[in-house]
């Protein structure tokens, strides 16, 4: 797979964490936990006992710290996939615009204004 013409496994986009196979393996436990938040009962279970829930899924210490701090960017760095993290962000009462602002270094309002300017 590494020999595919035109594909560079070492793409460097400043400020961007590429979700590749390495990141997928690194973030497996965090992403599995977030995937299971598709069910309300699991979201409720997490809210009732965050530490127990993170232990149940085997999150690493950096993943646990990122969740404790509600730091979506640190979760991405720890292997989190934004599509799975969206459920966790929702539990934390963060909107897609909140997360977009975090990812682009803008406040939520600045990010909303940016989106509106692109229409």
Secondary structure by P-SEA (a helix, b strand, c coil): ccccccccccccccccccccaaaaaaaaaaaaaaaacccaaaaaaaaacaaaaaaaacccaaaaaaaaaccaaaaaaaccccccaaaaaaaacccaaaaaaaaacccaaaaaaaaaaac
